[in-house]
Amino acid sequence: MRIAIIGGHNQATYGKLFKGMGQVEIHFHDGIPKKNNKRSMETLIRDVDYVIIVQGACSHTSMWDAKEAAKKCNKEILYTKGIGISSMVNRIRAYQAS
């Protein structure tokens, strides 16, 4: 399973949260817009199974670019308002179980 997390920079904690869910590959974008942001978002999102946007740690521009890329790649976005993503991990576990 591949997951893209957009916003934030706490990669070590995110890796611990997904531990025990099998083979999980996590890709990050810090949520800060950069040159060619739209293209990099599309590249990031194209090959993942889940996209999580951490709203409290993501710029509006990066959020809009991620939404556009997800729509283009036909991917659903899971949103979390704060920097804690444990509720998103539980939602992904529920998706996998069904």
Backbone torsions as a table, in degrees:
resi	resn	phi	psi	omega
1	MET	NA	139.9	178.0
2	ARG	-119.3	135.7	-178.0
3	ILE	-129.4	135.2	173.1
4	ALA	-105.9	127.7	175.8
5	ILE	-114.3	121.9	-177.6
6	ILE	-113.2	117.6	-177.9
7	GLY	109.3	133.4	178.3
8	GLY	91.3	178.9	-176.0
9	HIS	-149.1	15.9	-175.3
10	ASN	-91.1	63.2	-172.7
11	GLN	-62.9	-37.5	-178.5
12	ALA	-63.1	-43.5	179.7
13	THR	-66.1	-41.7	179.2
14	TYR	-60.3	-41.7	178.5
15	GLY	-60.6	-39.3	178.6
16	LYS	-65.9	-37.1	-179.2
17	LEU	-63.9	-35.7	-177.6
18	PHE	-88.0	-3.0	178.8
19	LYS	-60.3	139.1	-180.0
20	GLY	90.3	0.8	178.4
21	MET	-102.4	19.3	-178.7
22	GLY	86.1	-155.6	-179.0
23	GLN	-74.8	106.2	-179.7
24	VAL	-120.6	126.8	177.2
25	GLU	-111.7	121.3	-176.3
26	ILE	-109.6	129.4	177.4
27	HIS	-114.5	139.2	-173.8
28	PHE	-119.6	149.0	165.1
29	HIS	-136.6	128.7	-173.6
30	ASP	-70.8	-7.1	177.7
31	GLY	86.9	0.6	178.0
32	ILE	-94.7	122.8	-177.9
33	PRO	-61.9	139.2	179.3
34	LYS	-130.6	174.3	174.7
35	LYS	-59.2	137.9	-178.1
36	ASN	60.9	36.4	-177.2
37	ASN	-58.6	-43.9	-178.7
38	LYS	-61.5	-44.3	-179.1
39	ARG	-66.3	-41.4	-179.6
40	SER	-67.9	-35.1	176.4
41	MET	-63.9	-44.1	180.0
42	GLU	-63.5	-41.6	177.5
43	THR	-61.8	-42.8	179.8
44	LEU	-64.2	-45.5	-171.5
45	ILE	-82.0	-26.6	-175.0
46	ARG	-53.9	-41.3	-171.2
47	ASP	-107.2	20.5	179.4
48	VAL	-109.3	163.0	177.7
49	ASP	-92.3	-33.0	-178.1
50	TYR	-134.6	145.2	176.4
51	VAL	-122.5	125.2	176.8
52	ILE	-116.6	126.6	174.2
53	ILE	-108.0	121.4	176.6
54	VAL	-90.3	96.9	-171.2
55	GLN	-60.7	-36.4	-178.6
56	GLY	-72.7	-9.6	-177.2
57	ALA	-128.3	25.0	-175.1
58	CYS	-135.1	134.9	177.5
59	SER	-71.0	157.1	177.7
60	HIS	-60.1	-40.9	-179.2
61	THR	-60.7	-46.7	179.5
62	SER	-66.0	-36.0	177.8
63	MET	-63.9	-45.9	179.2
64	TRP	-64.7	-40.1	177.9
65	ASP	-63.8	-40.4	178.5
66	ALA	-66.5	-41.7	178.6
67	LYS	-61.6	-43.4	179.0
68	GLU	-63.4	-43.8	179.4
69	ALA	-65.6	-41.2	179.7
70	ALA	-63.9	-40.8	178.6
71	LYS	-63.8	-44.5	179.7
72	LYS	-62.7	-36.6	-178.8
73	CYS	-92.4	2.1	179.5
74	ASN	59.1	49.1	179.2
75	LYS	-117.2	142.3	175.8
76	GLU	-83.8	143.9	177.5
77	ILE	-107.8	134.0	172.0
78	LEU	-102.6	129.5	-177.8
79	TYR	-107.4	142.3	169.8
80	THR	-133.2	135.7	-175.7
81	LYS	-76.3	-41.1	-177.4
82	GLY	-96.5	-172.4	-178.6
83	ILE	-85.5	-10.6	176.7
84	GLY	-82.5	127.5	-176.6
85	ILE	-113.3	15.9	-177.2
86	SER	-61.8	-32.6	177.5
87	SER	-66.2	-33.6	177.2
88	MET	-69.3	-38.1	177.3
89	VAL	-61.1	-42.6	178.7
90	ASN	-64.3	-38.1	177.4
91	ARG	-64.7	-40.8	179.0
92	ILE	-65.6	-40.1	176.2
93	ARG	-59.8	-40.9	178.7
94	ALA	-65.4	-39.9	177.0
95	TYR	-61.7	-42.4	-179.0
96	GLN	-65.9	-36.2	-177.2
97	ALA	-70.7	-27.6	-177.5
98	SER	-87.3	NA	NA
